[in-house]
Amino acid sequence: MVRAAARRVGPGMAPSSAVRRLLLPSPVGPLFVEYDEDAVRYIHFWPQGAHPPAGTRVEPTRDDPLGWTVAQQLREYFDGARRDFDLPLSPEGTEFQRRVWDALCRIPYGETRSYGDVADDIACRAPRAVGQANRNNPIPIVIPCHRVLAAGGGIGGYAGQWEKGEGMERKRWLLRHEGVPGV
């Protein structure tokens, strides 16, 4: 069960209605959020200036309570007023990936763990497999994969990047935002 202090729709459940999409501004760039009436399914870092798919909104409609909740909670997080998310999540992934994502949600705001720590938490002997599950996290920020660092405290990777790149700057920003020293 993936949680972000979150409720979760069971694995393998089909969306109950059409997918809705929001493109929300954030300090780490535009966030493209996909969800249905039941749960958040994806958050993508959207390229600045790129056109989103048709039907994408910048604000939820009046009859879209989950859209309003997602937008509000992300805004509160970036404003420093929210440390934990309370959203229904339904990330698509293998059973192993979901176990890793559950473990990520147990890492408190402002704290970090190593890939090995996460592997230990789920009784796995393969920190690299944990790294791959992190890389495939479909709901970054809410499922806080940015809180996982390399052994010895190195920054590790983010969104498939190591050391340099836009993804690494996002990870550093998120960690600094949460008050993690030395990143």
C-alpha positions in Angstrom: 0.0 0.0 0.0 1.6 3.2 -1.1 0.9 6.0 1.2 1.9 9.6 1.4 0.1 9.7 4.7 -2.1 8.8 1.8 -5.0 6.7 1.0 -4.5 4.3 -1.9 -6.6 2.7 -4.6 -5.7 -1.0 -4.9 -3.2 -2.2 -7.4 -4.4 -3.0 -10.9 -7.7 -1.1 -10.5 -8.7 0.6 -13.7 -9.4 4.3 -13.6 -13.1 4.8 -12.8 -13.5 7.7 -15.1 -11.6 9.7 -17.7 -8.2 10.9 -16.8 -8.0 14.5 -15.8 -4.9 16.6 -16.3 -3.5 19.7 -14.6 -0.4 21.7 -15.4 0.6 23.5 -12.2 3.3 26.0 -11.6 6.0 25.2 -9.0 9.5 26.4 -8.0 10.9 23.2 -9.6 9.2 23.8 -12.9 5.7 23.0 -14.3 4.1 19.9 -12.8 1.8 17.8 -15.1 -0.6 15.9 -12.9 -2.7 13.0 -14.1 -5.5 11.7 -12.0 -9.1 10.4 -12.2 -11.9 10.9 -9.7 -10.4 8.3 -7.4 -6.6 8.8 -7.2 -3.5 10.6 -8.4 -1.7 8.4 -11.0 1.2 10.5 -12.2 3.1 13.7 -11.6 5.5 14.5 -14.4 8.1 17.3 -14.5 6.9 19.2 -17.6 9.3 21.0 -19.9 9.1 24.8 -19.5 7.2 26.2 -22.5 6.1 22.9 -23.9 2.4 22.5 -24.8 0.5 19.9 -22.7 -2.0 17.5 -24.2 -5.4 18.9 -25.2 -7.8 19.2 -22.3 -5.1 20.0 -19.8 -6.2 22.7 -17.3 -4.2 25.1 -15.2 -7.0 25.1 -12.6 -9.5 22.4 -11.7 -13.1 22.8 -12.6 -15.6 23.5 -9.9 -16.8 19.9 -9.8 -13.3 18.4 -9.4 -12.6 18.0 -5.6 -9.5 15.8 -6.1 -8.0 18.3 -8.5 -8.5 21.2 -6.0 -7.0 19.1 -3.2 -3.9 18.1 -5.3 -3.4 21.7 -6.4 -3.8 23.0 -2.8 -1.5 20.4 -1.2 1.3 21.0 -3.7 1.0 24.7 -3.3 1.1 24.3 0.5 4.1 22.1 0.3 6.0 24.6 -1.9 4.9 27.4 0.4 6.4 25.5 3.4 3.0 25.0 5.1 2.7 21.3 4.4 5.1 18.5 5.3 2.9 15.4 4.5 0.5 14.8 1.7 -2.9 13.3 2.3 -3.9 12.2 -1.2 -5.3 9.0 -2.7 -2.6 7.5 -4.8 -2.6 4.8 -7.4 0.9 4.5 -9.0 1.3 1.8 -11.6 4.2 -0.5 -10.9 5.3 -4.0 -9.9 4.7 -5.3 -6.4 8.4 -4.7 -5.6 8.2 -1.1 -6.9 5.1 -0.5 -4.7 6.9 -1.8 -1.7 9.8 0.6 -2.3 7.4 3.5 -2.8 5.6 2.6 0.5 9.0 2.8 2.2 9.7 6.2 0.6 6.5 7.5 2.1 7.8 6.5 5.5 10.8 8.8 5.3 9.9 11.9 7.3 10.0 15.4 5.8 13.5 16.9 6.1 15.2 13.5 6.6 17.0 11.3 4.1 17.9 7.6 3.8 20.3 5.7 1.6 19.3 3.3 -1.1 20.7 0.6 1.3 18.5 1.9 4.1 15.4 1.6 2.0 16.4 -1.9 0.8 16.8 -2.9 4.5 13.4 -1.4 5.3 11.7 -3.7 2.8 14.0 -6.7 3.5 15.7 -6.5 0.1 19.4 -7.2 -0.5 19.6 -5.1 -3.7 20.0 -1.4 -3.2 20.4 -1.0 -7.0 16.9 -2.4 -7.5 15.7 0.2 -5.0 17.4 2.8 -7.1 15.6 1.6 -10.2 12.2 1.6 -8.4 13.0 5.2 -7.4 13.8 6.1 -10.9 10.4 4.8 -12.0 8.4 6.5 -9.3 5.4 7.9 -11.2 4.4 10.4 -8.4 7.6 12.3 -7.4 7.4 14.9 -4.6 4.3 13.2 -3.1 6.1 9.9 -3.0 9.4 11.5 -1.9 12.1 9.7 -3.9 14.2 12.9 -3.6 14.8 11.9 0.1 17.0 8.9 -1.0 20.7 9.5 -1.2 23.7 7.4 -2.2 25.7 5.6 0.4 28.0 7.9 2.3 25.6 10.8 1.9 26.3 11.6 -1.7 23.3 13.1 -3.6 22.7 10.0 -5.7 20.5 10.3 -8.7 17.1 11.8 -9.6 14.8 11.1 -12.5 17.5 9.0 -14.2 20.2 11.7 -13.9 23.4 11.6 -11.9 25.5 14.5 -10.7 24.3 17.1 -13.2 21.2 18.1 -15.1 17.8 19.6 -14.4 16.7 16.6 -12.4 19.6 16.9 -10.0 18.9 20.6 -9.5 15.3 19.7 -8.7 16.4 17.2 -6.1 18.8 19.6 -4.5 16.1 22.3 -4.4 13.6 19.9 -2.8 16.1 18.7 -0.2 17.1 22.3 0.6 13.4 23.3 0.8 13.0 20.6 3.4 16.0 21.8 5.4 18.4 19.0 4.6 21.9 20.3 5.3 24.8 19.9 2.9 23.1 19.3 -0.4 
